[in-house]
Amino acid sequence: MFGLGSLGKMLILVGLFVIGIGLLLLIAEKIPWIGRLPGDIVIRKKNFTFYFPLATSILISILLTLFFSLFRR
């Protein structure tokens, strides 16, 4: 089973992951093209706006896949 040592390591990794996401969110505000890529869906009506960042989601997915594949080896 899992010992306290492995639980501690897992909690540290989760904490580092949360810190990384927080830093990315802070940096993302300074990158003007993030969220405005061709392929992002925006529908504006009179009192309604629908926004679905399809291209941005695909780009982030590809980058995260590459990042995690580097650390898996």
Biopython code that builds the backbone (N, CA, C, O; Angstrom):
import numpy as np
from Bio.PDB.StructureBuilder import StructureBuilder

atoms = [
    (1, "MET", "N", (0.833, -1.189, 0.000)),
    (1, "MET", "CA", (0.000, 0.000, 0.000)),
    (1, "MET", "C", (0.876, 1.250, 0.000)),
    (1, "MET", "O", (2.099, 1.184, -0.117)),
    (2, "PHE", "N", (0.221, 2.354, 0.132)),
    (2, "PHE", "CA", (0.934, 3.627, 0.131)),
    (2, "PHE", "C", (1.355, 3.984, 1.546)),
    (2, "PHE", "O", (0.572, 3.882, 2.490)),
    (3, "GLY", "N", (2.611, 4.405, 1.676)),
    (3, "GLY", "CA", (3.085, 4.867, 2.965)),
    (3, "GLY", "C", (2.954, 6.381, 3.056)),
    (3, "GLY", "O", (2.562, 7.043, 2.094)),
    (4, "LEU", "N", (3.281, 6.908, 4.206)),
    (4, "LEU", "CA", (3.193, 8.353, 4.392)),
    (4, "LEU", "C", (4.195, 9.096, 3.520)),
    (4, "LEU", "O", (3.942, 10.228, 3.108)),
    (5, "GLY", "N", (5.315, 8.476, 3.241)),
    (5, "GLY", "CA", (6.324, 9.103, 2.386)),
    (5, "GLY", "C", (5.824, 9.312, 0.968)),
    (5, "GLY", "O", (6.040, 10.369, 0.375)),
    (6, "SER", "N", (5.155, 8.302, 0.425)),
    (6, "SER", "CA", (4.642, 8.444, -0.938)),
    (6, "SER", "C", (3.476, 9.424, -0.978)),
    (6, "SER", "O", (3.305, 10.131, -1.972)),
    (7, "LEU", "N", (2.678, 9.481, 0.072)),
    (7, "LEU", "CA", (1.594, 10.465, 0.149)),
    (7, "LEU", "C", (2.159, 11.875, 0.208)),
    (7, "LEU", "O", (1.630, 12.789, -0.424)),
    (8, "GLY", "N", (3.222, 12.050, 0.961)),
    (8, "GLY", "CA", (3.878, 13.352, 1.044)),
    (8, "GLY", "C", (4.432, 13.806, -0.295)),
    (8, "GLY", "O", (4.293, 14.971, -0.668)),
    (9, "LYS", "N", (5.062, 12.882, -1.020)),
    (9, "LYS", "CA", (5.593, 13.214, -2.345)),
    (9, "LYS", "C", (4.470, 13.589, -3.304)),
    (9, "LYS", "O", (4.608, 14.522, -4.095)),
    (10, "MET", "N", (3.359, 12.859, -3.231)),
    (10, "MET", "CA", (2.236, 13.149, -4.113)),
    (10, "MET", "C", (1.646, 14.524, -3.793)),
    (10, "MET", "O", (1.297, 15.266, -4.711)),
    (11, "LEU", "N", (1.529, 14.874, -2.528)),
    (11, "LEU", "CA", (1.013, 16.191, -2.154)),
    (11, "LEU", "C", (1.934, 17.311, -2.608)),
    (11, "LEU", "O", (1.461, 18.373, -3.013)),
    (12, "ILE", "N", (3.237, 17.092, -2.548)),
    (12, "ILE", "CA", (4.193, 18.085, -3.036)),
    (12, "ILE", "C", (4.045, 18.268, -4.537)),
    (12, "ILE", "O", (4.064, 19.398, -5.024)),
    (13, "LEU", "N", (3.897, 17.179, -5.276)),
    (13, "LEU", "CA", (3.716, 17.273, -6.725)),
    (13, "LEU", "C", (2.420, 17.993, -7.087)),
    (13, "LEU", "O", (2.395, 18.802, -8.015)),
    (14, "VAL", "N", (1.353, 17.704, -6.363)),
    (14, "VAL", "CA", (0.082, 18.393, -6.610)),
    (14, "VAL", "C", (0.232, 19.881, -6.319)),
    (14, "VAL", "O", (-0.282, 20.713, -7.066)),
    (15, "GLY", "N", (0.923, 20.218, -5.255)),
    (15, "GLY", "CA", (1.166, 21.625, -4.920)),
    (15, "GLY", "C", (1.970, 22.334, -5.989)),
    (15, "GLY", "O", (1.657, 23.468, -6.352)),
    (16, "LEU", "N", (3.002, 21.681, -6.497)),
    (16, "LEU", "CA", (3.799, 22.288, -7.564)),
    (16, "LEU", "C", (2.978, 22.468, -8.833)),
    (16, "LEU", "O", (3.143, 23.455, -9.550)),
    (17, "PHE", "N", (2.099, 21.521, -9.107)),
    (17, "PHE", "CA", (1.221, 21.620, -10.269)),
    (17, "PHE", "C", (0.275, 22.816, -10.126)),
    (17, "PHE", "O", (0.064, 23.558, -11.085)),
    (18, "VAL", "N", (-0.289, 23.002, -8.943)),
    (18, "VAL", "CA", (-1.194, 24.132, -8.710)),
    (18, "VAL", "C", (-0.439, 25.455, -8.815)),
    (18, "VAL", "O", (-0.961, 26.418, -9.376)),
    (19, "ILE", "N", (0.768, 25.512, -8.290)),
    (19, "ILE", "CA", (1.584, 26.720, -8.410)),
    (19, "ILE", "C", (1.890, 27.002, -9.875)),
    (19, "ILE", "O", (1.838, 28.155, -10.305)),
    (20, "GLY", "N", (2.208, 25.968, -10.645)),
    (20, "GLY", "CA", (2.480, 26.137, -12.073)),
    (20, "GLY", "C", (1.275, 26.686, -12.822)),
    (20, "GLY", "O", (1.416, 27.568, -13.669)),
    (21, "ILE", "N", (0.098, 26.171, -12.516)),
    (21, "ILE", "CA", (-1.111, 26.679, -13.165)),
    (21, "ILE", "C", (-1.344, 28.134, -12.780)),
    (21, "ILE", "O", (-1.725, 28.945, -13.624)),
    (22, "GLY", "N", (-1.122, 28.469, -11.525)),
    (22, "GLY", "CA", (-1.274, 29.859, -11.089)),
    (22, "GLY", "C", (-0.323, 30.794, -11.815)),
    (22, "GLY", "O", (-0.714, 31.889, -12.220)),
    (23, "LEU", "N", (0.919, 30.370, -11.981)),
    (23, "LEU", "CA", (1.887, 31.195, -12.715)),
    (23, "LEU", "C", (1.492, 31.350, -14.177)),
    (23, "LEU", "O", (1.637, 32.429, -14.751)),
    (24, "LEU", "N", (0.995, 30.280, -14.776)),
    (24, "LEU", "CA", (0.537, 30.369, -16.159)),
    (24, "LEU", "C", (-0.633, 31.339, -16.302)),
    (24, "LEU", "O", (-0.711, 32.080, -17.282)),
    (25, "LEU", "N", (-1.527, 31.335, -15.341)),
    (25, "LEU", "CA", (-2.656, 32.266, -15.393)),
    (25, "LEU", "C", (-2.195, 33.711, -15.253)),
    (25, "LEU", "O", (-2.760, 34.607, -15.882)),
    (26, "LEU", "N", (-1.179, 33.944, -14.437)),
    (26, "LEU", "CA", (-0.644, 35.294, -14.310)),
    (26, "LEU", "C", (0.051, 35.744, -15.596)),
    (26, "LEU", "O", (-0.076, 36.898, -16.005)),
    (27, "ILE", "N", (0.779, 34.834, -16.224)),
    (27, "ILE", "CA", (1.507, 35.159, -17.448)),
    (27, "ILE", "C", (0.546, 35.293, -18.631)),
    (27, "ILE", "O", (0.790, 36.090, -19.537)),
    (28, "ALA", "N", (-0.536, 34.527, -18.632)),
    (28, "ALA", "CA", (-1.470, 34.520, -19.754)),
    (28, "ALA", "C", (-2.110, 35.887, -19.987)),
    (28, "ALA", "O", (-2.474, 36.210, -21.118)),
    (29, "GLU", "N", (-2.253, 36.693, -18.933)),
    (29, "GLU", "CA", (-2.814, 38.029, -19.099)),
    (29, "GLU", "C", (-1.919, 38.923, -19.945)),
    (29, "GLU", "O", (-2.402, 39.843, -20.606)),
    (30, "LYS", "N", (-0.639, 38.662, -19.927)),
    (30, "LYS", "CA", (0.317, 39.505, -20.642)),
    (30, "LYS", "C", (0.538, 39.066, -22.084)),
    (30, "LYS", "O", (1.194, 39.774, -22.849)),
    (31, "ILE", "N", (0.002, 37.913, -22.466)),
    (31, "ILE", "CA", (0.129, 37.427, -23.842)),
    (31, "ILE", "C", (-1.166, 37.789, -24.571)),
    (31, "ILE", "O", (-2.209, 37.197, -24.293)),
    (32, "PRO", "N", (-1.121, 38.751, -25.500)),
    (32, "PRO", "CA", (-2.368, 39.264, -26.089)),
    (32, "PRO", "C", (-3.084, 38.284, -27.007)),
    (32, "PRO", "O", (-4.303, 38.380, -27.148)),
    (33, "TRP", "N", (-2.387, 37.351, -27.636)),
    (33, "TRP", "CA", (-3.032, 36.463, -28.592)),
    (33, "TRP", "C", (-3.656, 35.236, -27.965)),
    (33, "TRP", "O", (-4.411, 34.526, -28.629)),
    (34, "ILE", "N", (-3.356, 34.964, -26.683)),
    (34, "ILE", "CA", (-3.934, 33.777, -26.064)),
    (34, "ILE", "C", (-5.437, 34.006, -25.877)),
    (34, "ILE", "O", (-5.838, 35.007, -25.283)),
    (35, "GLY", "N", (-6.248, 33.114, -26.363)),
    (35, "GLY", "CA", (-7.690, 33.252, -26.282)),
    (35, "GLY", "C", (-8.301, 33.982, -27.458)),
    (35, "GLY", "O", (-9.520, 34.136, -27.527)),
    (36, "ARG", "N", (-7.475, 34.432, -28.380)),
    (36, "ARG", "CA", (-7.971, 35.127, -29.566)),
    (36, "ARG", "C", (-7.376, 34.530, -30.837)),
    (36, "ARG", "O", (-7.093, 35.249, -31.796)),
    (37, "LEU", "N", (-7.193, 33.250, -30.839)),
    (37, "LEU", "CA", (-6.620, 32.568, -31.993)),
    (37, "LEU", "C", (-7.685, 32.320, -33.056)),
    (37, "LEU", "O", (-8.871, 32.233, -32.738)),
    (38, "PRO", "N", (-7.267, 32.205, -34.324)),
    (38, "PRO", "CA", (-8.234, 31.787, -35.340)),
    (38, "PRO", "C", (-8.725, 30.377, -34.996)),
    (38, "PRO", "O", (-7.915, 29.488, -34.735)),
    (39, "GLY", "N", (-9.994, 30.178, -34.995)),
    (39, "GLY", "CA", (-10.563, 28.899, -34.596)),
    (39, "GLY", "C", (-11.275, 28.979, -33.267)),
    (39, "GLY", "O", (-12.024, 28.066, -32.919)),
    (40, "ASP", "N", (-11.064, 30.046, -32.510)),
    (40, "ASP", "CA", (-11.836, 30.274, -31.297)),
    (40, "ASP", "C", (-13.220, 30.770, -31.711)),
    (40, "ASP", "O", (-13.338, 31.655, -32.558)),
    (41, "ILE", "N", (-14.248, 30.210, -31.123)),
    (41, "ILE", "CA", (-15.624, 30.507, -31.527)),
    (41, "ILE", "C", (-16.184, 31.606, -30.640)),
    (41, "ILE", "O", (-16.196, 31.478, -29.416)),
    (42, "VAL", "N", (-16.650, 32.694, -31.263)),
    (42, "VAL", "CA", (-17.286, 33.799, -30.541)),
    (42, "VAL", "C", (-18.601, 34.117, -31.248)),
    (42, "VAL", "O", (-18.619, 34.412, -32.443)),
    (43, "ILE", "N", (-19.693, 34.052, -30.501)),
    (43, "ILE", "CA", (-21.008, 34.412, -31.029)),
    (43, "ILE", "C", (-21.540, 35.549, -30.175)),
    (43, "ILE", "O", (-21.739, 35.392, -28.971)),
    (44, "ARG", "N", (-21.769, 36.693, -30.805)),
    (44, "ARG", "CA", (-22.285, 37.860, -30.086)),
    (44, "ARG", "C", (-23.687, 38.183, -30.585)),
    (44, "ARG", "O", (-23.905, 38.381, -31.780)),
    (45, "LYS", "N", (-24.611, 38.232, -29.673)),
    (45, "LYS", "CA", (-25.984, 38.648, -29.959)),
    (45, "LYS", "C", (-26.256, 39.915, -29.164)),
    (45, "LYS", "O", (-25.349, 40.481, -28.553)),
    (46, "LYS", "N", (-27.475, 40.346, -29.173)),
    (46, "LYS", "CA", (-27.836, 41.591, -28.503)),
    (46, "LYS", "C", (-27.477, 41.578, -27.012)),
    (46, "LYS", "O", (-26.730, 42.442, -26.554)),
    (47, "ASN", "N", (-27.993, 40.624, -26.263)),
    (47, "ASN", "CA", (-27.753, 40.552, -24.823)),
    (47, "ASN", "C", (-27.014, 39.281, -24.417)),
    (47, "ASN", "O", (-27.122, 38.833, -23.276)),
    (48, "PHE", "N", (-26.268, 38.705, -25.348)),
    (48, "PHE", "CA", (-25.673, 37.399, -25.092)),
    (48, "PHE", "C", (-24.351, 37.289, -25.834)),
    (48, "PHE", "O", (-24.254, 37.678, -26.997)),
    (49, "THR", "N", (-23.345, 36.765, -25.171)),
    (49, "THR", "CA", (-22.061, 36.467, -25.810)),
    (49, "THR", "C", (-21.658, 35.051, -25.429)),
    (49, "THR", "O", (-21.622, 34.698, -24.250)),
    (50, "PHE", "N", (-21.356, 34.248, -26.437)),
    (50, "PHE", "CA", (-20.880, 32.882, -26.230)),
    (50, "PHE", "C", (-19.452, 32.808, -26.745)),
    (50, "PHE", "O", (-19.173, 33.188, -27.883)),
    (51, "TYR", "N", (-18.549, 32.315, -25.902)),
    (51, "TYR", "CA", (-17.140, 32.225, -26.277)),
    (51, "TYR", "C", (-16.651, 30.818, -25.971)),
    (51, "TYR", "O", (-16.763, 30.346, -24.840)),
    (52, "PHE", "N", (-16.109, 30.151, -26.982)),
    (52, "PHE", "CA", (-15.536, 28.825, -26.803)),
    (52, "PHE", "C", (-14.146, 28.818, -27.437)),
    (52, "PHE", "O", (-14.032, 28.843, -28.663)),
    (53, "PRO", "N", (-13.084, 28.785, -26.621)),
    (53, "PRO", "CA", (-11.710, 28.856, -27.133)),
    (53, "PRO", "C", (-11.214, 27.512, -27.668)),
    (53, "PRO", "O", (-10.360, 26.875, -27.052)),
    (54, "LEU", "N", (-11.738, 27.088, -28.793)),
    (54, "LEU", "CA", (-11.408, 25.779, -29.353)),
    (54, "LEU", "C", (-9.926, 25.681, -29.738)),
    (54, "LEU", "O", (-9.241, 24.751, -29.310)),
    (55, "ALA", "N", (-9.429, 26.618, -30.531)),
    (55, "ALA", "CA", (-8.032, 26.575, -30.977)),
    (55, "ALA", "C", (-7.075, 26.746, -29.803)),
    (55, "ALA", "O", (-6.033, 26.092, -29.751)),
    (56, "THR", "N", (-7.420, 27.617, -28.867)),
    (56, "THR", "CA", (-6.566, 27.814, -27.692)),
    (56, "THR", "C", (-6.513, 26.543, -26.856)),
    (56, "THR", "O", (-5.451, 26.185, -26.348)),
    (57, "SER", "N", (-7.642, 25.854, -26.705)),
    (57, "SER", "CA", (-7.678, 24.601, -25.943)),
    (57, "SER", "C", (-6.818, 23.532, -26.598)),
    (57, "SER", "O", (-6.101, 22.804, -25.912)),
    (58, "ILE", "N", (-6.884, 23.433, -27.919)),
    (58, "ILE", "CA", (-6.068, 22.449, -28.642)),
    (58, "ILE", "C", (-4.588, 22.765, -28.493)),
    (58, "ILE", "O", (-3.779, 21.860, -28.286)),
    (59, "LEU", "N", (-4.224, 24.042, -28.596)),
    (59, "LEU", "CA", (-2.819, 24.444, -28.445)),
    (59, "LEU", "C", (-2.305, 24.126, -27.047)),
    (59, "LEU", "O", (-1.207, 23.591, -26.896)),
    (60, "ILE", "N", (-3.081, 24.448, -26.038)),
    (60, "ILE", "CA", (-2.666, 24.163, -24.662)),
    (60, "ILE", "C", (-2.558, 22.652, -24.438)),
    (60, "ILE", "O", (-1.646, 22.195, -23.750)),
    (61, "SER", "N", (-3.468, 21.886, -25.005)),
    (61, "SER", "CA", (-3.418, 20.431, -24.879)),
    (61, "SER", "C", (-2.145, 19.858, -25.504)),
    (61, "SER", "O", (-1.502, 18.984, -24.923)),
    (62, "ILE", "N", (-1.790, 20.348, -26.670)),
    (62, "ILE", "CA", (-0.565, 19.881, -27.335)),
    (62, "ILE", "C", (0.664, 20.239, -26.511)),
    (62, "ILE", "O", (1.556, 19.409, -26.335)),
    (63, "LEU", "N", (0.718, 21.474, -26.001)),
    (63, "LEU", "CA", (1.865, 21.897, -25.199)),
    (63, "LEU", "C", (1.986, 21.092, -23.914)),
    (63, "LEU", "O", (3.088, 20.700, -23.532)),
    (64, "LEU", "N", (0.866, 20.840, -23.243)),
    (64, "LEU", "CA", (0.911, 20.037, -22.019)),
    (64, "LEU", "C", (1.294, 18.586, -22.297)),
    (64, "LEU", "O", (2.003, 17.968, -21.503)),
    (65, "THR", "N", (0.833, 18.047, -23.410)),
    (65, "THR", "CA", (1.205, 16.681, -23.787)),
    (65, "THR", "C", (2.713, 16.578, -24.015)),
    (65, "THR", "O", (3.350, 15.632, -23.553)),
    (66, "LEU", "N", (3.278, 17.544, -24.722)),
    (66, "LEU", "CA", (4.726, 17.549, -24.944)),
    (66, "LEU", "C", (5.490, 17.716, -23.643)),
    (66, "LEU", "O", (6.499, 17.046, -23.423)),
    (67, "PHE", "N", (5.016, 18.606, -22.781)),
    (67, "PHE", "CA", (5.665, 18.872, -21.507)),
    (67, "PHE", "C", (5.677, 17.608, -20.628)),
    (67, "PHE", "O", (6.715, 17.243, -20.076)),
    (68, "PHE", "N", (4.526, 16.952, -20.505)),
    (68, "PHE", "CA", (4.460, 15.774, -19.644)),
    (68, "PHE", "C", (5.172, 14.567, -20.259)),
    (68, "PHE", "O", (5.654, 13.703, -19.527)),
    (69, "SER", "N", (5.245, 14.495, -21.571)),
    (69, "SER", "CA", (5.976, 13.386, -22.178)),
    (69, "SER", "C", (7.482, 13.525, -21.946)),
    (69, "SER", "O", (8.192, 12.521, -21.896)),
    (70, "LEU", "N", (7.968, 14.744, -21.807)),
    (70, "LEU", "CA", (9.385, 14.951, -21.508)),
    (70, "LEU", "C", (9.729, 14.457, -20.108)),
    (70, "LEU", "O", (10.802, 13.891, -19.898)),
    (71, "PHE", "N", (8.835, 14.665, -19.155)),
    (71, "PHE", "CA", (9.117, 14.283, -17.772)),
    (71, "PHE", "C", (8.784, 12.833, -17.456)),
    (71, "PHE", "O", (9.168, 12.319, -16.405)),
    (72, "ARG", "N", (8.064, 12.167, -18.368)),
    (72, "ARG", "CA", (7.740, 10.765, -18.122)),
    (72, "ARG", "C", (8.934, 9.849, -18.375)),
    (72, "ARG", "O", (9.005, 8.750, -17.824)),
    (73, "ARG", "N", (9.853, 10.291, -19.189)),
    (73, "ARG", "CA", (11.007, 9.458, -19.546)),
    (73, "ARG", "C", (12.080, 9.486, -18.516)),
    (73, "ARG", "O", (13.111, 8.833, -18.680)),
]
sb = StructureBuilder()
sb.init_structure("model")
sb.init_model(0)
sb.init_chain("A")
sb.init_seg("    ")
for serial, (resi, resn, name, xyz) in enumerate(atoms, 1):
    if name == "N":
        sb.init_residue(resn, " ", resi, " ")
    sb.init_atom(name, np.array(xyz, "f"), 0.0, 1.0, " ", f" {name:<3s}", serial, name[0])
structure = sb.get_structure()
